[in-house]
Amino acid sequence: MLRWLMGGGREPQGLSEKSSVQSLGEEQIQNPYTELLVLKGHHDIVRFLVQIDDCRFASAGDDGIVFLWNAQTGEKLFELHGHTHKITAIAAFPSSGAYEEKNHLLLTASADRTVIEWDCNSGRQVQKVSCFHSTVKCLTVLQRLDVWLSGGSDLCVWNRKLDLLCKTSHLTDAAISALVELPKNCVAAAVGKELIIFRLVVSTEGSEGWDVLEVKRLVDHQDNILSLVSVNDLTFVTGSHVGELIVWDALDWISQVCEHNTWDPSFHTVTQQEIKLSQKQHEVSIQHLTSDAECVFAAVGKGIYVYNLQMKRVIACQRTAHDSIVLHIAKLPNRQLISCSEDGSVRIWELREKQQLPAEPVPTGFLSMWGFGRANKQASQTAKKMQESTTSYSLELIGDLIGHSSAVQMFLYFSELGLVTCSADHLIILWKDGERESRLRSLTLFQKLEQNDALQLSF
């Protein structure tokens, strides 16, 4: 049940379209997000959220409007108008060390075939580019090189001033759908079912010049690549529409592991076997990938899966984590996962380790009954091997955030400031830690009382 909390005091400027704080109750003990703020402003599907700094984020979607928000208060900072069609990609361009001022920039691409650069501090439009032959579907910032890339029917390289440094020729009608940065000034671009490796090199014409060269085409996938994630400087991972997950070497671009439709692990006492699915394609489609140093976390159909890179197997899963397709997942620092779905729900999971006792080996033969002979030695080795593989994991549901009435597209995690979600219901919800917010309100109240006492004593 939701109940309204009546808060006193004057609302900050820009909160006219923010609802009152709501409480979710205490039914979910391990779920810290017991308060929420509903942020209104968009009038169509909100598809994108991007973090600008420690306390600001931007939202964008099918209405073509970009909003900048304060993640601490829910205050609407700026409303950016410049696109005439829906937003198709968004990226933050943080200030580099060469700049004294923190001039954070925001890049937005639209179906109107333009890209706009915005100043996040003033909310003004810095520059607009409209020379694209097709819609830009992805934007990637290479902060180390202080350049950014736009992907559509070609790959373009730009500097901070929106000068076009170089571009590829027309690739295919499929266009670039996703980009990921690789070592040695390389990027991997998903173009349909192909993965194209490009390298950025300094042009001989001048210090500001760059060239982008196609290095290699990888055709290991059998269907369209939907998700890319960089694990570290040595590894990146791709996922496709038909459930193919490929682990790649990031230096020589060779496939290390290829898993195909093995998203139904069956846990046994001794070993974990993988059973191929006979499901519809959308039910095994890998919609999103994220990673840490050890595992890849995959949104596969309605489920979420944890794939251990060293063990080369799925170590935990929730095959029906949601009632519909999972659209976005993220790994939190404390062994927790967050997922959101087309069903409108946002859920928090905890990866737990559990120890299982191995089944005692059955001795065979007369000598083995008394501990003699080769059979007993083999049994001991089997038992040892079984003991090494008895550790199993589970994903336990610890929180269910019910607030949206339609598909939740994605979310941002702001640590202590909370969680931000966006949805097809046109809303953005800022989820807060109820206990922390209660302490902050109490602290503010005490400070006001102390100030009032000080004023009274002065008279």
Phi, psi and omega in degrees: 000143177258139174228150183273137175256120180276113181255141179269177177093170182271133179287144176297160179298138178094004183263015183295336181251023178249132181284169176293161179292138177241150178248140182265001182083188185236031181289330182254099189296321185272357179269112182282342187274079185257001175231151179216151173239129178264120183257118183251151180168317178287150177235026172205185183303129175264111187256337190232139169229138177219136180278132180265312176208203186293340183222010179233149175212162178241150177231150181202161180188213189283349177276355178077002181262145177245130177246142171250133187233157170264119185286343181276317185253343186082009182290136174277118185272312181215151173240112190257120179245134180184334178265149180255351178229181184296153177281134181249344178197153180210144180206142175270141179239089183295157178291143179272172181294343182284347183255132179288318180275150178276072182271075178294133180248157177231133179249132178228137176245152186222163175291353174279008177065038175231158170233132181242138174255127183244147172270117185288338181280327182251341183077010182268156177280121182276312184204154178224132179244131182225039183256017185274144179274345179210174179292134174281121184259345179209147178231134180224130179261126173258087190295327181297326179264356181058041176226169175222158185241144172241135182241125175211238174285349173215170178252123182243145178245129185233155172261184184296333181274005182068031171275132178284115182275319178190168179205159175274168171284172180303128184276276177216171178291341180292327179070163180281126181255341181202151180225147174218138181282138178238167178295167176060041177058035180249159173222151174251129181243130176272119179233095186065234178267000179264152173241117183253129178262125176245150175236135175266126180232150179287130181287149178283350184286333181179169184291333181274349186276146177227154171236146175243123186243137173281123185260317187200150174242127181250126187239035182286333180282146180263351180213177186301136178278123183256337187214143177227144174210138175269126180273309177199193182291351183250343191219141166220163189227143177234152178225145186242177182293331182260017173088017177277127173244122182240129175262124186247149168282124186282351182262317180246001172060040177258138178292123179267316181220139176229114177253129182233114177054043178247043186260039175220067183292137177250118186274127178238169180294320187269304184225170177248119180256152180250129183248127181292144183271151172239060184245173175292156186300319183295340181278347176240007180293131180271098186282327184206147178229143169218168188206159166233197185291338187249325191228160169249133181251121189242134171268106185241110182058234179271358187248170172233139187228145177248114182252117180278123185290326180283317179284339181059047178200162174285125182257343178200153179199159166232101187293332176234064180294330179223170179279349179216187186301134175278126186260334186204141175222158177210146178263130178262163184297334188258045178060029178245155176236150171236139179224151175224160192217167173296341181282359177090003183259156173232126186231147179250133182235152175239129178275112184247142178261135178226142183259130178246138178282132181288151175292137182289129182296141180273119181289147177235142178092158184292315184294326182292338178297330184254009175086018180251161169087174184292327184301319181292323179296317178295321179297321179296318178295320178297317180297320179296317179296321178295321181296323181290335185252021184271344181291126177229166184230161177217154174254113183254133179286123181239355179198140179228110185264107182255114181204328180270152180255002180212184187305128175273118188281316180193182180206166174232139178256121183249030179054238185294335182284343175119200184234138179244131179234150177229156192211168174287353177277009178077004186254155168242132179243130176257108183269134185238152172286111186300317181294318180295315180296324178295318178296319180295320178295320178296318179298317178298319179296315179298320179296321178294319178297319179296320178296319179295319177298319179297320178295320180293323179291333181285341179269000000 
